[in-house]
Amino acid sequence: MDPLMLLFLLIAGLTGADSVSTVKWVPVQRGGSVTIPCFYEDRYKTNVKYWCRGFYRDSCPPIVHSDSPQEGKVSIRDDQRVFTVTINNLTAGDSGSYWCGVMISDTSDVGEEVRLSVTDGSPRLSVDKQEVVDVEGDSVSVQCHYTDDSAEVKWCKAGGSCAAMTSGSLDGRPVLIRDDRVNGVFTVTMRGLERKDTGWYWCAAGNLQIPVHITVSQRVTATTSTKETIMASASSTEMVPQTVSAHDEEEGNDKNQKWEQVLDAVLKAGTGVFYLICTIIAIELHCSSCRKWGSNQREAEEGANTNHRSE
């Protein structure tokens, strides 16, 4: 081989070693799932990313790649200088060496190795959940469980430094680490969260690491919320004026019709009652007149009989 070509490949290999980075050794529990972040340089943002299994990157075929992101229980997602690989339903057979790879050519792909160790019992290092969401200004705490009470514990940020019990600082920001050796858990607390704190971190105990992603969302103030509500209400009113108007008009017509029906029924009932009262009065007057006429008739007859007896 041409010495210049050999030198070129050697330089490419050495520079490629720093082009992709990830965690080194991740212990996981059988039956669970794990997400592995793989970080790459911005110059590779358009390249195909892949995940393969084997001791050597050059000889391991991709299990999944960003052009075909799902294969059985393994999936890959590429997003702004980091691609993540998620493996579900882990079994003991999933233990082994894997590679985060960036496809360049058959001879010059770049990648970084990560080792998975799947156990039946509690893993030697674990977290309650790999995804944590909080809002800016608040505090976030992550509990890292470990089994080796002699291991040095750390909290690290991807692309940055690590904070230990003695340092208490992570890239200039205060970090509180409380280590409970008796119960095998160290708690990491980050106060006064900022949007820039969003990213990948990991718990470390000795040579073991478990990734944790923290998302810091924007705090919504009451003023902003009220303003957005008012604007949304005004917008919705402007969008459907005809619908509201038609509905109100229809509802008003229904009410008018109901009132007209009630009024008509009342008038009809009142008219009936009036006629009934008039009829009763007429009958009463007629009966009274008949009684008076009968009384006069009897008086006339009695007077005639009296005159006749007198003669």
Sequence and secondary structure as in RCSB ss.txt:
>XXXX:A:sequence
MDPLMLLFLLIAGLTGADSVSTVKWVPVQRGGSVTIPCFYEDRYKTNVKYWCRGFYRDSCPPIVHSDSPQEGKVS
IRDDQRVFTVTINNLTAGDSGSYWCGVMISDTSDVGEEVRLSVTDGSPRLSVDKQEVVDVEGDSVSVQCHYTDDS
AEVKWCKAGGSCAAMTSGSLDGRPVLIRDDRVNGVFTVTMRGLERKDTGWYWCAAGNLQIPVHITVSQRVTATTS
TKETIMASASSTEMVPQTVSAHDEEEGNDKNQKWEQVLDAVLKAGTGVFYLICTIIAIELHCSSCRKWGSNQREA
EEGANTNHRSE
>XXXX:A:secstr
  HHHHHHHHHHHHHHHTTEEE SEEEEETT  EEEEEEE GGGTTS EEEEESS GGG  EEEETTB EETTEE
EEE SSEEEEEE S  GGG EEEEEEE S TTT EEEEEEEEEESS  SEEES SEEEEETTS EEEEEEES TT
S EEEEETTS EEETTT EETTEE EEEEETTTTEEEEEE S  GGG EEEEEEETTEEEEEEEEEE    HHHH
HHHHHHHHHHHHHHSHHHHHHHHHHHHHHHHHHHHHHHHHHHHHHHHHHHHHHHHHHHHHHHHHHHHHHHHHHHH
HHHHHHHHHH 
